[in-house]
Structure formats: C-alpha cells, structure tokens
Amino acid sequence: MKIDLSQLITAEDKAAAAEAEAQAVAQSAARAYLTQTDWYVTRKMETGAEIPAEVSAARDAARAAL
C-alpha cells in the first residue's frame, strides 16, 4: 500500500485555513451590515437626519474589519 504524502495537511496548514475562513466570514458579515445600514447614510445625505451613534460606531467597526 502506498501513501500519497502530497495530500498530507499539517496542523499549521489547518490553523491557517481556519484563520482565513474566520476572516472571510467576518468580512462577509461586515459587508452585509454595511449594506443593511446604507440607508442611514442616504437619509443623512438627503434629509440631514442624524445617523444613530450606535449605528455609526458599528459601521466604523465594520469598515475596520474589511
């Protein structure tokens, strides 16, 4: 029986893949949040109505995650 070592995955490879996946998930969530709250920015530009502080802070955090 032959073992194909080209299919071997190291613990470091697994950790790097998990980190990359977690980052991709976080970035996807950040983009989704920004998309969902874009209307606040549009409303601010059109009417001058303020964006709630918690939404503004969360949008800042989402942009930082990208």
Number of C-alpha atoms within 10 A of each C-alpha: 3 4 7 7 7 6 7 9 9 9 9 9 11 11 11 12 12 12 12 12 12 12 14 14 12 15 17 15 15 21 16 13 16 19 11 10 15 13 12 17 16 13 13 13 11 9 9 10 12 12 16 10 9 9 14 15 12 16 19 13 12 19 14 10 15 13
